Amino acid sequence: MSAEAKEITPAESERAGLNMTELLPDLFERYFAFFRPGHTEGVAPSRIKELARIKIAALNGCDT
């Protein structure tokens, strides 16, 4: 990362009053159009899918 660029964590973003969904509405609209059907439809309930997503992230050392 260059000297003038700094990565902003979600907590810092929230404290700074940055709402990414307001800043990039088209991006988030397309993302959720992709994400929602897989999360809300199908055989397994959404709650189970979310728990599986969190477990997979934890096993891979990812923060969610």
PDB file of N, CA, C, O and CB in Angstrom:
ATOM      1  N   MET A   1       0.845  -1.180   0.000  1.00  0.00           N
ATOM      2  CA  MET A   1       0.000   0.000   0.000  1.00  0.00           C
ATOM      3  C   MET A   1       0.887   1.238   0.000  1.00  0.00           C
ATOM      4  O   MET A   1       1.912   1.258   0.681  1.00  0.00           O
ATOM      5  CB  MET A   1      -0.959   0.001   1.219  1.00  0.00           C
ATOM      6  N   SER A   2       0.519   2.252  -0.737  1.00  0.00           N
ATOM      7  CA  SER A   2       1.314   3.470  -0.782  1.00  0.00           C
ATOM      8  C   SER A   2       1.156   4.263   0.502  1.00  0.00           C
ATOM      9  O   SER A   2       0.262   3.995   1.306  1.00  0.00           O
ATOM     10  CB  SER A   2       0.920   4.324  -1.981  1.00  0.00           C
ATOM     11  N   ALA A   3       2.028   5.236   0.685  1.00  0.00           N
ATOM     12  CA  ALA A   3       2.029   6.030   1.918  1.00  0.00           C
ATOM     13  C   ALA A   3       0.719   6.794   2.099  1.00  0.00           C
ATOM     14  O   ALA A   3       0.259   6.972   3.227  1.00  0.00           O
ATOM     15  CB  ALA A   3       3.202   7.010   1.915  1.00  0.00           C
ATOM     16  N   GLU A   4       0.113   7.248   0.995  1.00  0.00           N
ATOM     17  CA  GLU A   4      -1.112   8.029   1.136  1.00  0.00           C
ATOM     18  C   GLU A   4      -2.380   7.178   1.257  1.00  0.00           C
ATOM     19  O   GLU A   4      -3.432   7.692   1.639  1.00  0.00           O
ATOM     20  CB  GLU A   4      -1.248   8.950  -0.033  1.00  0.00           C
ATOM     21  N   ALA A   5      -2.293   5.894   0.940  1.00  0.00           N
ATOM     22  CA  ALA A   5      -3.458   5.007   1.035  1.00  0.00           C
ATOM     23  C   ALA A   5      -3.440   4.266   2.365  1.00  0.00           C
ATOM     24  O   ALA A   5      -2.396   3.776   2.798  1.00  0.00           O
ATOM     25  CB  ALA A   5      -3.484   4.000  -0.142  1.00  0.00           C
ATOM     26  N   LYS A   6      -4.582   4.188   3.000  1.00  0.00           N
ATOM     27  CA  LYS A   6      -4.712   3.469   4.266  1.00  0.00           C
ATOM     28  C   LYS A   6      -5.958   2.613   4.206  1.00  0.00           C
ATOM     29  O   LYS A   6      -7.032   3.088   3.837  1.00  0.00           O
ATOM     30  CB  LYS A   6      -4.769   4.446   5.474  1.00  0.00           C
ATOM     31  N   GLU A   7      -5.814   1.363   4.568  1.00  0.00           N
ATOM     32  CA  GLU A   7      -6.973   0.478   4.603  1.00  0.00           C
ATOM     33  C   GLU A   7      -7.862   0.880   5.768  1.00  0.00           C
ATOM     34  O   GLU A   7      -7.383   1.117   6.877  1.00  0.00           O
ATOM     35  CB  GLU A   7      -6.542  -1.013   4.722  1.00  0.00           C
ATOM     36  N   ILE A   8      -9.160   0.956   5.507  1.00  0.00           N
ATOM     37  CA  ILE A   8     -10.127   1.331   6.535  1.00  0.00           C
ATOM     38  C   ILE A   8     -10.906   0.089   6.937  1.00  0.00           C
ATOM     39  O   ILE A   8     -11.472  -0.603   6.090  1.00  0.00           O
ATOM     40  CB  ILE A   8     -11.088   2.456   6.030  1.00  0.00           C
ATOM     41  N   THR A   9     -10.929  -0.188   8.235  1.00  0.00           N
ATOM     42  CA  THR A   9     -11.683  -1.340   8.721  1.00  0.00           C
ATOM     43  C   THR A   9     -13.164  -0.985   8.738  1.00  0.00           C
ATOM     44  O   THR A   9     -13.518   0.194   8.724  1.00  0.00           O
ATOM     45  CB  THR A   9     -11.199  -1.773  10.138  1.00  0.00           C
ATOM     46  N   PRO A  10     -14.046  -2.005   8.769  1.00  0.00           N
ATOM     47  CA  PRO A  10     -15.487  -1.715   8.843  1.00  0.00           C
ATOM     48  C   PRO A  10     -15.854  -0.862  10.062  1.00  0.00           C
ATOM     49  O   PRO A  10     -16.719   0.009   9.970  1.00  0.00           O
ATOM     50  CB  PRO A  10     -16.277  -3.020   8.880  1.00  0.00           C
ATOM     51  N   ALA A  11     -15.200  -1.109  11.203  1.00  0.00           N
ATOM     52  CA  ALA A  11     -15.504  -0.333  12.414  1.00  0.00           C
ATOM     53  C   ALA A  11     -15.119   1.132  12.222  1.00  0.00           C
ATOM     54  O   ALA A  11     -15.867   2.027  12.617  1.00  0.00           O
ATOM     55  CB  ALA A  11     -14.764  -0.922  13.639  1.00  0.00           C
ATOM     56  N   GLU A  12     -13.948   1.382  11.614  1.00  0.00           N
ATOM     57  CA  GLU A  12     -13.520   2.760  11.344  1.00  0.00           C
ATOM     58  C   GLU A  12     -14.472   3.428  10.364  1.00  0.00           C
ATOM     59  O   GLU A  12     -14.807   4.604  10.512  1.00  0.00           O
ATOM     60  CB  GLU A  12     -12.080   2.788  10.789  1.00  0.00           C
ATOM     61  N   SER A  13     -14.902   2.676   9.369  1.00  0.00           N
ATOM     62  CA  SER A  13     -15.831   3.197   8.377  1.00  0.00           C
ATOM     63  C   SER A  13     -17.138   3.619   9.034  1.00  0.00           C
ATOM     64  O   SER A  13     -17.692   4.674   8.725  1.00  0.00           O
ATOM     65  CB  SER A  13     -16.096   2.153   7.291  1.00  0.00           C
ATOM     66  N   GLU A  14     -17.619   2.780   9.943  1.00  0.00           N
ATOM     67  CA  GLU A  14     -18.876   3.085  10.637  1.00  0.00           C
ATOM     68  C   GLU A  14     -18.724   4.320  11.523  1.00  0.00           C
ATOM     69  O   GLU A  14     -19.603   5.181  11.546  1.00  0.00           O
ATOM     70  CB  GLU A  14     -19.332   1.881  11.485  1.00  0.00           C
ATOM     71  N   ARG A  15     -17.599   4.410  12.257  1.00  0.00           N
ATOM     72  CA  ARG A  15     -17.362   5.571  13.119  1.00  0.00           C
ATOM     73  C   ARG A  15     -17.232   6.851  12.303  1.00  0.00           C
ATOM     74  O   ARG A  15     -17.641   7.922  12.751  1.00  0.00           O
ATOM     75  CB  ARG A  15     -16.102   5.360  13.960  1.00  0.00           C
ATOM     76  N   ALA A  16     -16.668   6.741  11.117  1.00  0.00           N
ATOM     77  CA  ALA A  16     -16.481   7.909  10.257  1.00  0.00           C
ATOM     78  C   ALA A  16     -17.781   8.321   9.564  1.00  0.00           C
ATOM     79  O   ALA A  16     -17.830   9.366   8.917  1.00  0.00           O
ATOM     80  CB  ALA A  16     -15.405   7.624   9.213  1.00  0.00           C
ATOM     81  N   GLY A  17     -18.815   7.521   9.692  1.00  0.00           N
ATOM     82  CA  GLY A  17     -20.096   7.834   9.075  1.00  0.00           C
ATOM     83  C   GLY A  17     -20.174   7.429   7.611  1.00  0.00           C
ATOM     84  O   GLY A  17     -21.030   7.920   6.875  1.00  0.00           O
ATOM     85  N   LEU A  18     -19.279   6.530   7.180  1.00  0.00           N
ATOM     86  CA  LEU A  18     -19.308   6.068   5.797  1.00  0.00           C
ATOM     87  C   LEU A  18     -20.289   4.915   5.659  1.00  0.00           C
ATOM     88  O   LEU A  18     -20.163   3.899   6.342  1.00  0.00           O
ATOM     89  CB  LEU A  18     -17.902   5.641   5.331  1.00  0.00           C
ATOM     90  N   ASN A  19     -21.234   5.069   4.804  1.00  0.00           N
ATOM     91  CA  ASN A  19     -22.193   4.006   4.534  1.00  0.00           C
ATOM     92  C   ASN A  19     -21.938   3.548   3.103  1.00  0.00           C
ATOM     93  O   ASN A  19     -22.342   4.205   2.143  1.00  0.00           O
ATOM     94  CB  ASN A  19     -23.689   4.490   4.741  1.00  0.00           C
ATOM     95  N   MET A  20     -21.262   2.408   2.978  1.00  0.00           N
ATOM     96  CA  MET A  20     -20.860   1.945   1.656  1.00  0.00           C
ATOM     97  C   MET A  20     -22.055   1.683   0.739  1.00  0.00           C
ATOM     98  O   MET A  20     -21.954   1.864  -0.474  1.00  0.00           O
ATOM     99  CB  MET A  20     -20.032   0.691   1.784  1.00  0.00           C
ATOM    100  N   THR A  21     -23.184   1.258   1.311  1.00  0.00           N
ATOM    101  CA  THR A  21     -24.351   1.022   0.459  1.00  0.00           C
ATOM    102  C   THR A  21     -24.872   2.332  -0.130  1.00  0.00           C
ATOM    103  O   THR A  21     -25.472   2.328  -1.205  1.00  0.00           O
ATOM    104  CB  THR A  21     -25.463   0.322   1.256  1.00  0.00           C
ATOM    105  N   GLU A  22     -24.650   3.451   0.563  1.00  0.00           N
ATOM    106  CA  GLU A  22     -25.040   4.755   0.011  1.00  0.00           C
ATOM    107  C   GLU A  22     -24.015   5.256  -0.996  1.00  0.00           C
ATOM    108  O   GLU A  22     -24.368   5.916  -1.973  1.00  0.00           O
ATOM    109  CB  GLU A  22     -25.213   5.783   1.133  1.00  0.00           C
ATOM    110  N   LEU A  23     -22.735   4.939  -0.755  1.00  0.00           N
ATOM    111  CA  LEU A  23     -21.681   5.414  -1.645  1.00  0.00           C
ATOM    112  C   LEU A  23     -21.644   4.637  -2.964  1.00  0.00           C
ATOM    113  O   LEU A  23     -21.321   5.198  -4.011  1.00  0.00           O
ATOM    114  CB  LEU A  23     -20.333   5.313  -0.950  1.00  0.00           C
ATOM    115  N   LEU A  24     -21.976   3.351  -2.907  1.00  0.00           N
ATOM    116  CA  LEU A  24     -21.912   2.490  -4.094  1.00  0.00           C
ATOM    117  C   LEU A  24     -23.218   1.705  -4.261  1.00  0.00           C
ATOM    118  O   LEU A  24     -23.200   0.475  -4.225  1.00  0.00           O
ATOM    119  CB  LEU A  24     -20.712   1.515  -3.994  1.00  0.00           C
ATOM    120  N   PRO A  25     -24.331   2.386  -4.440  1.00  0.00           N
ATOM    121  CA  PRO A  25     -25.618   1.681  -4.470  1.00  0.00           C
ATOM    122  C   PRO A  25     -25.740   0.656  -5.590  1.00  0.00           C
ATOM    123  O   PRO A  25     -26.318  -0.410  -5.378  1.00  0.00           O
ATOM    124  CB  PRO A  25     -26.726   2.672  -4.600  1.00  0.00           C
ATOM    125  N   ASP A  26     -25.208   0.952  -6.782  1.00  0.00           N
ATOM    126  CA  ASP A  26     -25.322   0.009  -7.897  1.00  0.00           C
ATOM    127  C   ASP A  26     -24.556  -1.279  -7.618  1.00  0.00           C
ATOM    128  O   ASP A  26     -25.029  -2.374  -7.921  1.00  0.00           O
ATOM    129  CB  ASP A  26     -24.813   0.648  -9.187  1.00  0.00           C
ATOM    130  N   LEU A  27     -23.379  -1.137  -7.042  1.00  0.00           N
ATOM    131  CA  LEU A  27     -22.573  -2.307  -6.710  1.00  0.00           C
ATOM    132  C   LEU A  27     -23.315  -3.215  -5.730  1.00  0.00           C
ATOM    133  O   LEU A  27     -23.401  -4.425  -5.942  1.00  0.00           O
ATOM    134  CB  LEU A  27     -21.222  -1.876  -6.119  1.00  0.00           C
ATOM    135  N   PHE A  28     -23.847  -2.630  -4.662  1.00  0.00           N
ATOM    136  CA  PHE A  28     -24.530  -3.435  -3.658  1.00  0.00           C
ATOM    137  C   PHE A  28     -25.846  -4.005  -4.178  1.00  0.00           C
ATOM    138  O   PHE A  28     -26.242  -5.104  -3.791  1.00  0.00           O
ATOM    139  CB  PHE A  28     -24.783  -2.607  -2.415  1.00  0.00           C
ATOM    140  N   GLU A  29     -26.514  -3.275  -5.039  1.00  0.00           N
ATOM    141  CA  GLU A  29     -27.747  -3.796  -5.633  1.00  0.00           C
ATOM    142  C   GLU A  29     -27.450  -5.056  -6.447  1.00  0.00           C
ATOM    143  O   GLU A  29     -28.168  -6.051  -6.348  1.00  0.00           O
ATOM    144  CB  GLU A  29     -28.419  -2.723  -6.525  1.00  0.00           C
ATOM    145  N   ARG A  30     -26.384  -5.004  -7.255  1.00  0.00           N
ATOM    146  CA  ARG A  30     -26.001  -6.180  -8.050  1.00  0.00           C
ATOM    147  C   ARG A  30     -25.522  -7.313  -7.160  1.00  0.00           C
ATOM    148  O   ARG A  30     -25.839  -8.474  -7.415  1.00  0.00           O
ATOM    149  CB  ARG A  30     -24.908  -5.814  -9.058  1.00  0.00           C
ATOM    150  N   TYR A  31     -24.755  -6.990  -6.110  1.00  0.00           N
ATOM    151  CA  TYR A  31     -24.254  -8.028  -5.203  1.00  0.00           C
ATOM    152  C   TYR A  31     -25.411  -8.756  -4.529  1.00  0.00           C
ATOM    153  O   TYR A  31     -25.450  -9.987  -4.523  1.00  0.00           O
ATOM    154  CB  TYR A  31     -23.320  -7.415  -4.141  1.00  0.00           C
ATOM    155  N   PHE A  32     -26.347  -8.008  -3.963  1.00  0.00           N
ATOM    156  CA  PHE A  32     -27.451  -8.648  -3.254  1.00  0.00           C
ATOM    157  C   PHE A  32     -28.405  -9.369  -4.203  1.00  0.00           C
ATOM    158  O   PHE A  32     -29.044 -10.344  -3.806  1.00  0.00           O
ATOM    159  CB  PHE A  32     -28.215  -7.617  -2.446  1.00  0.00           C
ATOM    160  N   ALA A  33     -28.510  -8.911  -5.441  1.00  0.00           N
ATOM    161  CA  ALA A  33     -29.306  -9.646  -6.436  1.00  0.00           C
ATOM    162  C   ALA A  33     -28.692 -11.025  -6.674  1.00  0.00           C
ATOM    163  O   ALA A  33     -29.406 -11.998  -6.916  1.00  0.00           O
ATOM    164  CB  ALA A  33     -29.391  -8.850  -7.776  1.00  0.00           C
ATOM    165  N   PHE A  34     -27.353 -11.100  -6.601  1.00  0.00           N
ATOM    166  CA  PHE A  34     -26.647 -12.377  -6.741  1.00  0.00           C
ATOM    167  C   PHE A  34     -26.732 -13.204  -5.453  1.00  0.00           C
ATOM    168  O   PHE A  34     -26.949 -14.414  -5.505  1.00  0.00           O
ATOM    169  CB  PHE A  34     -25.174 -12.133  -7.114  1.00  0.00           C
ATOM    170  N   PHE A  35     -26.562 -12.554  -4.303  1.00  0.00           N
ATOM    171  CA  PHE A  35     -26.439 -13.238  -3.018  1.00  0.00           C
ATOM    172  C   PHE A  35     -27.772 -13.758  -2.474  1.00  0.00           C
ATOM    173  O   PHE A  35     -27.847 -14.897  -2.013  1.00  0.00           O
ATOM    174  CB  PHE A  35     -25.821 -12.309  -2.013  1.00  0.00           C
ATOM    175  N   ARG A  36     -28.804 -12.948  -2.524  1.00  0.00           N
ATOM    176  CA  ARG A  36     -30.078 -13.306  -1.872  1.00  0.00           C
ATOM    177  C   ARG A  36     -30.695 -14.630  -2.325  1.00  0.00           C
ATOM    178  O   ARG A  36     -31.088 -15.428  -1.474  1.00  0.00           O
ATOM    179  CB  ARG A  36     -31.065 -12.223  -2.110  1.00  0.00           C
ATOM    180  N   PRO A  37     -30.796 -14.893  -3.626  1.00  0.00           N
ATOM    181  CA  PRO A  37     -31.430 -16.161  -4.013  1.00  0.00           C
ATOM    182  C   PRO A  37     -30.729 -17.386  -3.431  1.00  0.00           C
ATOM    183  O   PRO A  37     -31.391 -18.321  -2.982  1.00  0.00           O
ATOM    184  CB  PRO A  37     -31.465 -16.275  -5.518  1.00  0.00           C
ATOM    185  N   GLY A  38     -29.426 -17.390  -3.436  1.00  0.00           N
ATOM    186  CA  GLY A  38     -28.692 -18.525  -2.882  1.00  0.00           C
ATOM    187  C   GLY A  38     -28.817 -18.624  -1.382  1.00  0.00           C
ATOM    188  O   GLY A  38     -28.693 -19.706  -0.808  1.00  0.00           O
ATOM    189  N   HIS A  39     -29.062 -17.497  -0.750  1.00  0.00           N
ATOM    190  CA  HIS A  39     -29.159 -17.477   0.704  1.00  0.00           C
ATOM    191  C   HIS A  39     -30.579 -17.759   1.193  1.00  0.00           C
ATOM    192  O   HIS A  39     -30.766 -18.339   2.263  1.00  0.00           O
ATOM    193  CB  HIS A  39     -28.690 -16.138   1.234  1.00  0.00           C
ATOM    194  N   THR A  40     -31.563 -17.354   0.424  1.00  0.00           N
ATOM    195  CA  THR A  40     -32.948 -17.476   0.894  1.00  0.00           C
ATOM    196  C   THR A  40     -33.714 -18.633   0.260  1.00  0.00           C
ATOM    197  O   THR A  40     -34.731 -19.067   0.800  1.00  0.00           O
ATOM    198  CB  THR A  40     -33.681 -16.198   0.625  1.00  0.00           C
ATOM    199  N   GLU A  41     -33.239 -19.138  -0.882  1.00  0.00           N
ATOM    200  CA  GLU A  41     -33.949 -20.224  -1.558  1.00  0.00           C
ATOM    201  C   GLU A  41     -33.210 -21.540  -1.350  1.00  0.00           C
ATOM    202  O   GLU A  41     -32.052 -21.550  -0.931  1.00  0.00           O
ATOM    203  CB  GLU A  41     -34.102 -19.923  -3.066  1.00  0.00           C
ATOM    204  N   GLY A  42     -33.872 -22.631  -1.641  1.00  0.00           N
ATOM    205  CA  GLY A  42     -33.238 -23.934  -1.563  1.00  0.00           C
ATOM    206  C   GLY A  42     -33.776 -24.775  -0.412  1.00  0.00           C
ATOM    207  O   GLY A  42     -34.734 -24.395   0.261  1.00  0.00           O
ATOM    208  N   VAL A  43     -33.145 -25.918  -0.203  1.00  0.00           N
ATOM    209  CA  VAL A  43     -33.608 -26.889   0.787  1.00  0.00           C
ATOM    210  C   VAL A  43     -33.235 -26.470   2.205  1.00  0.00           C
ATOM    211  O   VAL A  43     -34.069 -26.539   3.108  1.00  0.00           O
ATOM    212  CB  VAL A  43     -33.029 -28.266   0.485  1.00  0.00           C
ATOM    213  N   ALA A  44     -31.994 -26.037   2.413  1.00  0.00           N
ATOM    214  CA  ALA A  44     -31.523 -25.673   3.759  1.00  0.00           C
ATOM    215  C   ALA A  44     -32.035 -24.281   4.132  1.00  0.00           C
ATOM    216  O   ALA A  44     -32.053 -23.377   3.296  1.00  0.00           O
ATOM    217  CB  ALA A  44     -29.967 -25.716   3.831  1.00  0.00           C
ATOM    218  N   PRO A  45     -32.450 -24.112   5.394  1.00  0.00           N
ATOM    219  CA  PRO A  45     -32.902 -22.789   5.841  1.00  0.00           C
ATOM    220  C   PRO A  45     -31.752 -21.776   5.836  1.00  0.00           C
ATOM    221  O   PRO A  45     -30.586 -22.152   5.957  1.00  0.00           O
ATOM    222  CB  PRO A  45     -33.513 -22.884   7.252  1.00  0.00           C
ATOM    223  N   SER A  46     -32.088 -20.504   5.697  1.00  0.00           N
ATOM    224  CA  SER A  46     -31.083 -19.440   5.669  1.00  0.00           C
ATOM    225  C   SER A  46     -30.195 -19.458   6.909  1.00  0.00           C
ATOM    226  O   SER A  46     -28.994 -19.202   6.824  1.00  0.00           O
ATOM    227  CB  SER A  46     -31.762 -18.086   5.545  1.00  0.00           C
ATOM    228  N   ARG A  47     -30.786 -19.758   8.050  1.00  0.00           N
ATOM    229  CA  ARG A  47     -30.020 -19.780   9.305  1.00  0.00           C
ATOM    230  C   ARG A  47     -28.897 -20.812   9.233  1.00  0.00           C
ATOM    231  O   ARG A  47     -27.780 -20.539   9.674  1.00  0.00           O
ATOM    232  CB  ARG A  47     -30.947 -20.089  10.503  1.00  0.00           C
ATOM    233  N   ILE A  48     -29.176 -21.976   8.691  1.00  0.00           N
ATOM    234  CA  ILE A  48     -28.171 -23.035   8.568  1.00  0.00           C
ATOM    235  C   ILE A  48     -27.092 -22.621   7.569  1.00  0.00           C
ATOM    236  O   ILE A  48     -25.906 -22.860   7.798  1.00  0.00           O
ATOM    237  CB  ILE A  48     -28.830 -24.368   8.128  1.00  0.00           C
ATOM    238  N   LYS A  49     -27.502 -22.001   6.466  1.00  0.00           N
ATOM    239  CA  LYS A  49     -26.529 -21.539   5.477  1.00  0.00           C
ATOM    240  C   LYS A  49     -25.600 -20.488   6.073  1.00  0.00           C
ATOM    241  O   LYS A  49     -24.398 -20.496   5.806  1.00  0.00           O
ATOM    242  CB  LYS A  49     -27.245 -20.972   4.246  1.00  0.00           C
ATOM    243  N   GLU A  50     -26.145 -19.600   6.866  1.00  0.00           N
ATOM    244  CA  GLU A  50     -25.327 -18.559   7.492  1.00  0.00           C
ATOM    245  C   GLU A  50     -24.361 -19.166   8.509  1.00  0.00           C
ATOM    246  O   GLU A  50     -23.201 -18.760   8.569  1.00  0.00           O
ATOM    247  CB  GLU A  50     -26.222 -17.508   8.173  1.00  0.00           C
ATOM    248  N   LEU A  51     -24.816 -20.121   9.300  1.00  0.00           N
ATOM    249  CA  LEU A  51     -23.923 -20.799  10.242  1.00  0.00           C
ATOM    250  C   LEU A  51     -22.806 -21.534   9.509  1.00  0.00           C
ATOM    251  O   LEU A  51     -21.662 -21.529   9.963  1.00  0.00           O
ATOM    252  CB  LEU A  51     -24.713 -21.780  11.114  1.00  0.00           C
ATOM    253  N   ALA A  52     -23.122 -22.160   8.393  1.00  0.00           N
ATOM    254  CA  ALA A  52     -22.103 -22.850   7.599  1.00  0.00           C
ATOM    255  C   ALA A  52     -21.102 -21.848   7.031  1.00  0.00           C
ATOM    256  O   ALA A  52     -19.900 -22.113   7.020  1.00  0.00           O
ATOM    257  CB  ALA A  52     -22.757 -23.659   6.457  1.00  0.00           C
ATOM    258  N   ARG A  53     -21.585 -20.708   6.563  1.00  0.00           N
ATOM    259  CA  ARG A  53     -20.699 -19.673   6.022  1.00  0.00           C
ATOM    260  C   ARG A  53     -19.729 -19.177   7.088  1.00  0.00           C
ATOM    261  O   ARG A  53     -18.541 -19.002   6.818  1.00  0.00           O
ATOM    262  CB  ARG A  53     -21.518 -18.497   5.467  1.00  0.00           C
ATOM    263  N   ILE A  54     -20.239 -18.949   8.304  1.00  0.00           N
ATOM    264  CA  ILE A  54     -19.401 -18.473   9.400  1.00  0.00           C
ATOM    265  C   ILE A  54     -18.373 -19.533   9.792  1.00  0.00           C
ATOM    266  O   ILE A  54     -17.213 -19.206  10.042  1.00  0.00           O
ATOM    267  CB  ILE A  54     -20.266 -18.095  10.612  1.00  0.00           C
ATOM    268  N   LYS A  55     -18.787 -20.788   9.848  1.00  0.00           N
ATOM    269  CA  LYS A  55     -17.871 -21.882  10.197  1.00  0.00           C
ATOM    270  C   LYS A  55     -16.765 -22.021   9.150  1.00  0.00           C
ATOM    271  O   LYS A  55     -15.596 -22.177   9.500  1.00  0.00           O
ATOM    272  CB  LYS A  55     -18.646 -23.214  10.330  1.00  0.00           C
ATOM    273  N   ILE A  56     -17.125 -21.964   7.883  1.00  0.00           N
ATOM    274  CA  ILE A  56     -16.138 -22.071   6.806  1.00  0.00           C
ATOM    275  C   ILE A  56     -15.149 -20.907   6.894  1.00  0.00           C
ATOM    276  O   ILE A  56     -13.944 -21.105   6.736  1.00  0.00           O
ATOM    277  CB  ILE A  56     -16.838 -22.090   5.415  1.00  0.00           C
ATOM    278  N   ALA A  57     -15.647 -19.709   7.143  1.00  0.00           N
ATOM    279  CA  ALA A  57     -14.765 -18.549   7.277  1.00  0.00           C
ATOM    280  C   ALA A  57     -13.807 -18.736   8.449  1.00  0.00           C
ATOM    281  O   ALA A  57     -12.618 -18.442   8.328  1.00  0.00           O
ATOM    282  CB  ALA A  57     -15.589 -17.262   7.462  1.00  0.00           C
ATOM    283  N   ALA A  58     -14.315 -19.222   9.585  1.00  0.00           N
ATOM    284  CA  ALA A  58     -13.472 -19.439  10.754  1.00  0.00           C
ATOM    285  C   ALA A  58     -12.400 -20.504  10.473  1.00  0.00           C
ATOM    286  O   ALA A  58     -11.245 -20.339  10.867  1.00  0.00           O
ATOM    287  CB  ALA A  58     -14.334 -19.854  11.958  1.00  0.00           C
ATOM    288  N   LEU A  59     -12.771 -21.569   9.809  1.00  0.00           N
ATOM    289  CA  LEU A  59     -11.804 -22.627   9.478  1.00  0.00           C
ATOM    290  C   LEU A  59     -10.711 -22.127   8.542  1.00  0.00           C
ATOM    291  O   LEU A  59      -9.592 -22.641   8.560  1.00  0.00           O
ATOM    292  CB  LEU A  59     -12.520 -23.815   8.839  1.00  0.00           C
ATOM    293  N   ASN A  60     -11.031 -21.128   7.727  1.00  0.00           N
ATOM    294  CA  ASN A  60     -10.064 -20.575   6.782  1.00  0.00           C
ATOM    295  C   ASN A  60      -9.360 -19.320   7.302  1.00  0.00           C
ATOM    296  O   ASN A  60      -8.595 -18.677   6.583  1.00  0.00           O
ATOM    297  CB  ASN A  60     -10.753 -20.259   5.482  1.00  0.00           C
ATOM    298  N   GLY A  61      -9.633 -18.987   8.558  1.00  0.00           N
ATOM    299  CA  GLY A  61      -8.969 -17.824   9.153  1.00  0.00           C
ATOM    300  C   GLY A  61      -9.476 -16.495   8.647  1.00  0.00           C
ATOM    301  O   GLY A  61      -8.748 -15.503   8.687  1.00  0.00           O
ATOM    302  N   CYS A  62     -10.713 -16.450   8.168  1.00  0.00           N
ATOM    303  CA  CYS A  62     -11.289 -15.207   7.651  1.00  0.00           C
ATOM    304  C   CYS A  62     -12.119 -14.524   8.725  1.00  0.00           C
ATOM    305  O   CYS A  62     -12.773 -15.186   9.532  1.00  0.00           O
ATOM    306  CB  CYS A  62     -12.151 -15.481   6.404  1.00  0.00           C
ATOM    307  N   ASP A  63     -12.089 -13.208   8.732  1.00  0.00           N
ATOM    308  CA  ASP A  63     -12.983 -12.427   9.603  1.00  0.00           C
ATOM    309  C   ASP A  63     -14.278 -12.191   8.852  1.00  0.00           C
ATOM    310  O   ASP A  63     -14.261 -11.893   7.658  1.00  0.00           O
ATOM    311  CB  ASP A  63     -12.330 -11.063  10.037  1.00  0.00           C
ATOM    312  N   THR A  64     -15.382 -12.320   9.532  1.00  0.00           N
ATOM    313  CA  THR A  64     -16.663 -12.048   8.885  1.00  0.00           C
ATOM    314  C   THR A  64     -17.396 -10.949   9.593  1.00  0.00           C
ATOM    315  O   THR A  64     -18.499 -10.582   9.188  1.00  0.00           O
ATOM    316  CB  THR A  64     -17.521 -13.294   8.839  1.00  0.00           C
TER     317      THR A  64
END
